[in-house]
Amino acid sequence: NAGVTQTPKFRILKIGQSMTLQCTQDMNHNYMYWYRQDPGMGLKLIYYSVGAGITDKGEVPNGYNVSRSTTEDFPLRLELAAPSQTSVYFCASKRGYEQYFGPGTRLTVT
Amino acid sequence: AQKVTQAQTEISVVEKEDVTLDCVYETRDTTYYLFWYKQPPSGELVFLIRRNSFDEQNEISGRYSWNFQKSTSSFNFTITASQVVDSAVYFCALSEETGTASKLTFGTGTRLQVTL
């Protein structure tokens, strides 16, 4: 099992550009999550999904969109990138009470 | 609303010293889970432990031990005989178990620096 994979690892965006952060898990988990980690801070929940076709907002959803068409994939979309979205983004999936995290995507918006 | 406080921003110790990382939480849930994660310089998140709100027994795993006290809403983490490889940022997290999805609330982390 590859676990939770995220692409790309790094990305630099210009203000106003859009992009999709990819997240895939091969553990057949229903629950998936997107977090962001700002420098020197803990992780904050952006969006989560309890299964294919079902998503909901977390603590900091503004500026992001998600979709969940399959159990495996949970992409995060940034439509109009802003400097405030410079962060490290982590995707996770859950089995039982434990969340399994991907390696993260480091995004810089300039 | 849930909250996790890690008041220690950064701790520096010399190798072989013991060190305790503090975690205080707030929740109105009666059922919840507490976690510790390690984030080494490489950036990934490494799961260390999960504890449910009904189990106040302390746990020891090698050089790591955890002290859960509901009376003070604390879940502290002690590393005995610290090593350079323990240098990392450590996060305490609280899971809300109501509803259909458990959502983690993280503290701001404690950066541990272990030097020779």
Interface residues (C-beta under 8 A of the other chain):
Chain A: Y31 Y33 Y35 G40 M41 G42 L43 K44 L45 Y48 V50 D56 G58 V88 F90 K94 Y97 E98 Q99 Y100 F101 P103 G104 R106
Chain B: V4 Y33 G43 E44 L45 F47 R50 N52 F91 A93 S95 E97 T100 A101 S102 K103 L104 T105 F106 G107 T108 G109
